[in-house]
Amino acid sequence: MPMRIWNGLGAGGAILAAALALIGCAGQPDIPQGQPSFYASMAQPGVRVDAAAAASMISGYRANNGLGAVAVDPLLMKAAEEQAEAMVRRDRLDHNVGKAFAHRLKASGFRATSGVENISAGYHTLAEAFSGWRDSPPHRANMLARDATRLGIAAVHAPKSKYKVFWALILATPER
């Protein structure tokens, strides 16, 4: 489900096959040798989403649509993790499972002029989550937020849930 606190979003849709082929698996010791990290299953304990791979995928997609790259931000990473964990605790896919997105973004310490959030559940890999967001017009619009330059992403394993994995992606524009 997408959530926006900013309008003025870009649109478009190009496939990111070339960029996906270039992303490696550095920093993911749980992933079999030679398997790109975007194919690693998050539906197991202790595995973390490769934020650098996510930033690379989303930046490539944005570049294909005439937009600038996004970089991983530690404050947004923490905010995304907290949202995904809150959804796991309640076994509920909901932007407001804890507090509203605008409140959470402000409370994160990240000084944003705008921000958007995608959440989802049931995708086991980064590649699946990215494809799902890309193929959904409101989620795609969020990934193509014109002025976004930072991101945070989390995937949290939920062994007791039918979904098995909850995802949160935050894209934001810092104050200048």
ChimeraX attribute file (.defattr): number of C-alpha atoms within 10 A of each C-alpha:
attribute: neighborCount
match mode: 1-to-1
recipient: residues
	/A:1	15
	/A:2	22
	/A:3	20
	/A:4	20
	/A:5	13
	/A:6	15
	/A:7	13
	/A:8	9
	/A:9	17
	/A:10	17
	/A:11	16
	/A:12	14
	/A:13	15
	/A:14	12
	/A:15	14
	/A:16	19
	/A:17	11
	/A:18	11
	/A:19	16
	/A:20	19
	/A:21	11
	/A:22	12
	/A:23	16
	/A:24	16
	/A:25	21
	/A:26	14
	/A:27	12
	/A:28	17
	/A:29	10
	/A:30	13
	/A:31	17
	/A:32	11
	/A:33	11
	/A:34	9
	/A:35	12
	/A:36	20
	/A:37	28
	/A:38	26
	/A:39	14
	/A:40	22
	/A:41	21
	/A:42	25
	/A:43	21
	/A:44	15
	/A:45	11
	/A:46	9
	/A:47	17
	/A:48	19
	/A:49	20
	/A:50	22
	/A:51	21
	/A:52	19
	/A:53	23
	/A:54	26
	/A:55	19
	/A:56	20
	/A:57	26
	/A:58	24
	/A:59	22
	/A:60	23
	/A:61	28
	/A:62	25
	/A:63	15
	/A:64	16
	/A:65	17
	/A:66	13
	/A:67	18
	/A:68	18
	/A:69	18
	/A:70	24
	/A:71	18
	/A:72	19
	/A:73	18
	/A:74	15
	/A:75	18
	/A:76	24
	/A:77	21
	/A:78	15
	/A:79	25
	/A:80	29
	/A:81	21
	/A:82	18
	/A:83	31
	/A:84	31
	/A:85	22
	/A:86	21
	/A:87	26
	/A:88	24
	/A:89	12
	/A:90	12
	/A:91	20
	/A:92	17
	/A:93	20
	/A:94	19
	/A:95	21
	/A:96	16
	/A:97	17
	/A:98	15
	/A:99	13
	/A:100	12
	/A:101	21
	/A:102	17
	/A:103	11
	/A:104	18
	/A:105	24
	/A:106	13
	/A:107	12
	/A:108	17
	/A:109	11
	/A:110	19
	/A:111	15
	/A:112	18
	/A:113	14
	/A:114	19
	/A:115	26
	/A:116	27
	/A:117	25
	/A:118	23
	/A:119	25
	/A:120	24
	/A:121	25
	/A:122	18
	/A:123	21
	/A:124	23
	/A:125	19
	/A:126	25
	/A:127	20
	/A:128	15
	/A:129	23
	/A:130	21
	/A:131	15
	/A:132	15
	/A:133	21
	/A:134	23
	/A:135	13
	/A:136	13
	/A:137	15
	/A:138	18
	/A:139	24
	/A:140	24
	/A:141	22
	/A:142	29
	/A:143	29
	/A:144	27
	/A:145	26
	/A:146	20
	/A:147	21
	/A:148	25
	/A:149	19
	/A:150	23
	/A:151	27
	/A:152	26
	/A:153	30
	/A:154	29
	/A:155	30
	/A:156	29
	/A:157	26
	/A:158	23
	/A:159	13
	/A:160	10
	/A:161	16
	/A:162	10
	/A:163	19
	/A:164	20
	/A:165	28
	/A:166	30
	/A:167	28
	/A:168	28
	/A:169	28
	/A:170	28
	/A:171	29
	/A:172	28
	/A:173	21
	/A:174	15
	/A:175	9
	/A:176	6
